[in-house]
């Protein structure tokens, strides 16, 4: 055929027909204009880093425990009640603030209060129980240090190699007791992974913080025979180290997480420990997204399918969007995917295990 191909003609009625309007509405519904996320400043990244706010919280808890006991502490009395309560009280103070920190950062006051209560109870009574093996280790190390150290160093501490043995004995004792301070939040949330992170982080933090306790005692002279200043700094440092290492261990062992790029907690990471993580405006959700009227109480669920992650929209009127496309039912997630719920933008990340 030698003739020119016929052209397709669309008249006014075709262009504005119900079929075209319905098609355009569906396409518009499948796409979402992503709220623009501003670059996060360095101080915001630090503020929302769990190692930062957990170390700060645990340090405050240890300091307040010292302030509570110090008026009743006497260095001239070997068997005073305050000295006996030192380990469990510090563990309770650290557990209280460690438990509350995550909930407070996420503006979930109910979760913060419950985790703080559990952290306090577990810290105090767990610290009391762990005081038994801690005391055994400390007494054995002290005896060994006295046998090896022929001379007595400054402050009545063993000299030479004996001082190192004595120092390691105290550090090990604090590592044992600190475990009770680190497991409160995981116990409150009934999450074994968080409990394990708390055990490892608190033990490492207690060990390192405990190693600094006696050197501080030597560097800061006692006033009127009382080592209140060195005890204050030493206990606070132990709390700081416990919180620091709990946060670091959590960061080192995380597998999948969401970074809020736009929203009221922009810069905050949410680590997904559960098989199913619910996102929504209800405080009962694992990821509580507040101050967004377009987010439903249960908006979306992220399922862990053996290391692969799938997002499910909970039949919400405004929808859940991944990379600007609406999720119809369920959709697999890939590292770097941006999830939009209302005005909130989250970036999905997955650790490369290969």
C-alpha positions in Angstrom: 0.0 0.0 0.0 1.4 3.3 -1.1 -1.0 5.6 0.8 0.0 7.6 3.9 -0.9 5.9 7.2 -4.1 7.3 8.7 -3.7 9.6 11.7 -5.4 9.0 15.0 -8.0 11.7 15.8 -9.2 12.4 19.3 -12.1 14.9 19.7 -13.1 16.9 22.7 -15.6 14.2 23.9 -12.9 11.5 23.8 -10.4 13.6 25.7 -12.7 14.3 28.6 -14.6 11.0 28.6 -15.3 9.2 31.9 -12.8 6.4 30.9 -9.9 8.9 30.4 -10.8 10.7 33.7 -10.9 7.4 35.6 -7.5 6.3 34.1 -5.9 9.6 35.1 -7.3 9.4 38.6 -5.9 5.9 39.0 -2.5 7.0 37.8 -2.5 10.0 40.1 -3.5 7.7 43.0 -0.6 5.4 42.2 1.9 8.2 42.4 2.8 10.4 45.3 4.7 13.7 45.3 7.4 13.0 47.9 7.8 15.6 50.6 11.1 17.3 50.1 13.7 16.1 52.7 16.3 18.7 53.7 19.9 17.5 54.3 20.4 16.5 57.9 23.0 18.6 59.8 25.8 16.8 61.7 24.5 17.8 65.1 21.0 16.3 64.3 22.7 13.0 63.3 24.6 12.9 66.6 21.6 13.9 68.7 19.5 11.0 67.3 22.4 8.5 67.4 21.5 5.9 70.0 25.0 5.7 71.3 24.8 9.4 72.1 21.5 9.7 73.9 21.9 6.3 75.6 25.3 7.2 77.0 24.0 10.6 78.2 20.9 8.9 79.8 22.9 6.2 81.5 25.5 8.8 82.8 22.7 10.9 84.3 21.2 7.8 85.9 24.5 6.8 87.5 25.1 10.4 88.7 21.7 10.5 90.4 22.4 7.2 92.1 25.6 8.6 93.4 23.8 11.7 94.6 21.2 9.6 96.4 23.8 7.4 98.3 26.7 9.8 98.9 25.2 11.6 101.9 25.1 8.2 103.6 28.5 6.9 102.4 31.6 6.9 104.7 35.1 5.8 103.6 36.0 5.3 107.3 33.4 2.6 107.7 34.0 -0.7 105.9 30.5 -2.2 106.2 28.1 0.7 105.8 24.7 0.1 104.3 25.3 2.7 101.5 28.4 0.8 100.4 26.4 -2.4 100.2 23.7 -0.7 98.2 26.1 1.0 95.8 26.1 -1.6 93.0 22.4 -2.3 92.8 21.4 1.4 93.2 23.7 2.4 90.4 22.4 -0.4 88.2 18.8 0.7 89.0 19.6 4.3 88.1 21.3 3.4 84.8 18.4 0.9 84.1 15.8 3.6 84.7 17.3 6.1 82.3 18.3 3.6 79.7 14.8 2.2 79.7 13.2 5.6 79.3 15.6 7.0 76.7 14.2 5.4 73.6 10.6 6.1 74.4 11.4 9.8 75.3 13.3 10.2 72.0 10.3 8.9 70.1 7.8 11.0 72.1 6.2 7.8 73.4 5.7 8.6 77.0 3.7 5.5 77.9 6.5 3.2 76.5 9.1 5.4 78.2 7.4 5.1 81.6 6.9 1.4 81.4 10.4 0.7 80.2 11.8 3.0 82.9 9.9 1.1 85.6 11.0 -2.3 84.4 14.6 -1.0 84.0 14.6 0.2 87.6 13.2 -3.0 89.0 15.5 -5.3 86.9 18.5 -3.1 87.6 18.1 -3.0 91.4 17.1 -6.6 92.1 19.2 -8.0 89.2 22.1 -5.9 90.5 21.5 -7.3 94.0 21.7 -10.9 92.7 24.7 -10.2 90.5 26.4 -8.6 93.5 27.1 -12.1 94.8 29.4 -13.2 92.0 30.7 -9.7 91.6 31.8 -9.6 95.3 33.4 -13.0 95.0 35.5 -11.9 92.0 36.4 -8.6 93.7 37.4 -10.3 96.9 39.5 -12.9 95.1 41.2 -10.3 93.0 41.9 -8.2 96.1 43.4 -11.1 97.9 45.6 -12.0 94.9 46.6 -8.4 94.5 47.7 -8.3 98.2 49.7 -11.5 97.8 51.5 -10.3 94.7 51.9 -6.7 95.5 54.7 -6.5 98.1 54.3 -2.8 98.6 51.3 -0.7 99.3 50.8 2.1 96.7 49.1 5.5 97.1 45.6 5.5 98.7 46.2 2.2 100.4 45.9 0.3 97.1 48.3 -2.5 96.2 51.5 -1.5 94.3 53.1 -2.8 91.2 51.5 -5.8 89.5 49.1 -6.1 92.4 47.5 -2.8 91.4 46.7 -4.1 87.9 45.1 -7.3 89.3 43.1 -5.2 91.8 42.0 -2.9 89.0 40.9 -5.8 86.8 39.0 -7.3 89.7 37.0 -4.1 90.2 36.4 -3.7 86.5 35.1 -7.3 86.2 32.8 -6.8 89.2 31.3 -3.8 87.5 31.0 -5.6 84.2 29.0 -8.3 86.0 26.6 -6.0 87.9 26.2 -3.7 84.9 24.5 -6.5 83.0 21.4 -5.9 85.1 21.3 -2.3 84.1 21.5 -3.1 80.4 18.6 -5.6 80.0 15.7 -3.5 81.3 14.5 -2.2 78.0 14.7 -5.5 76.2 12.8 -7.1 79.1 10.1 -4.5 79.0 9.7 -4.9 75.2 10.0 -8.7 75.5 12.7 -8.7 72.8 15.6 -11.2 73.1 17.8 -9.3 70.6 17.6 -6.1 72.6 18.3 -8.1 75.8 21.4 -9.7 74.2 22.6 -6.3 73.0 22.1 -5.0 76.5 24.1 -7.8 78.1 27.0 -7.3 75.7 27.0 -3.5 75.8 26.6 -3.2 79.5 29.3 -5.8 80.3 31.8 -4.0 78.0 30.8 -0.6 79.3 31.0 -1.7 82.9 34.4 -3.3 82.3 35.9 -0.2 80.8 34.3 2.2 83.2 35.3 0.1 86.1 39.0 0.2 84.9 38.9 4.0 85.3 37.5 4.0 88.8 40.7 3.4 90.8 43.0 5.6 88.6 40.5 8.5 89.2 40.7 7.8 92.9 44.5 8.3 92.7 44.3 11.4 90.5 41.7 13.2 92.6 42.7 13.5 96.2 40.2 12.9 98.9 38.7 15.8 100.9 38.6 15.3 104.6 39.2 11.6 104.1 36.2 11.2 101.8 36.6 10.4 98.1 33.3 11.8 97.1 34.6 13.6 93.9 36.4 10.7 92.5 33.4 8.4 93.3 31.1 10.8 91.6 33.2 11.0 88.4 34.0 7.3 88.4 30.3 6.2 88.8 29.2 8.7 86.2 31.8 7.4 83.7 30.7 3.9 84.3 27.1 4.9 83.4 28.3 6.7 80.4 30.3 3.7 79.2 27.4 1.3 79.7 25.1 3.5 77.7 27.7 4.1 75.0 28.4 0.4 74.4 24.8 -0.6 74.6 24.2 1.9 71.7 27.3 0.8 69.8 26.5 -2.9 70.1 23.0 -2.2 68.8 24.4 -0.3 65.9 27.0 -3.0 65.0 24.4 -5.8 65.1 21.4 -4.2 63.4 20.2 -5.9 60.3 17.4 -3.7 59.0 16.4 -0.2 59.9 14.4 2.9 58.8 15.9 6.4 58.7 13.3 9.2 59.0 14.3 11.8 56.3 11.3 14.0 56.7 9.0 14.3 59.7 9.1 15.3 63.4 12.0 13.0 64.2 14.0 13.6 61.0 17.4 12.0 61.6 16.2 9.2 63.9 16.9 5.6 63.0 14.4 2.9 63.9 15.9 -0.6 64.1 13.5 -3.4 63.2 14.0 -6.3 65.6 10.6 -8.0 65.2 9.3 -10.3 62.6 6.5 -7.7 62.0 7.0 -4.0 62.6 3.8 -1.8 62.7 4.0 1.8 61.6 1.2 4.2 62.6 0.0 7.1 64.7 -0.9 4.9 67.7 1.6 4.8 70.6 1.1 1.0 70.5 2.9 0.8 67.2 6.5 -0.2 67.1 7.3 2.9 65.1 5.1 5.7 66.4 4.5 8.4 63.8 2.9 11.3 65.5 1.9 14.8 64.4 0.7 13.6 60.9 -3.1 13.7 60.4 -2.8 11.6 57.2 -1.3 8.6 59.1 -3.7 6.0 60.4 -3.4 4.4 63.9 -2.1 1.2 62.1 -0.9 2.5 58.7 1.5 -0.1 57.4 3.4 -3.3 58.5 6.9 -4.4 57.5 7.3 -8.1 57.6 10.7 -9.9 57.9 10.5 -12.9 55.6 13.7 -14.7 56.4 15.9 -11.7 55.8 13.8 -10.2 53.0 11.5 -7.4 54.0 8.0 -6.8 52.7 5.7 -3.8 53.4 2.0 -4.1 53.6 -0.5 -1.2 53.5 -3.3 -1.6 56.1 -6.0 -0.6 53.6 -5.5 3.1 54.4 -7.4 5.8 52.5 -4.3 7.9 51.9 -2.1 4.9 51.1 1.5 3.9 51.6 4.0 4.8 48.9 7.4 3.3 47.9 9.5 5.3 45.5 6.5 7.5 44.6 4.3 4.5 43.7 1.3 3.4 45.9 1.6 0.0 47.5 -1.3 -2.2 46.4 -1.5 -4.9 49.0 2.2 -5.9 49.6 5.5 -5.0 48.1 9.1 -6.2 48.6 11.5 -3.6 49.8 15.0 -3.0 48.5 17.9 -1.1 50.2 17.5 2.6 49.6 13.7 2.5 49.0 11.9 5.6 50.2 8.6 5.0 52.0 6.1 7.8 52.3 3.2 7.7 54.8 1.3 11.0 54.8 4.1 13.7 55.1 6.6 11.3 56.6 9.5 10.0 54.5 11.5 6.9 55.7 14.4 5.3 54.0 14.8 1.6 54.2 18.3 0.1 54.8 19.4 -3.5 55.0 22.9 -4.7 56.1 24.7 -6.6 53.4 25.3 -10.1 54.9 27.1 -11.5 51.9 
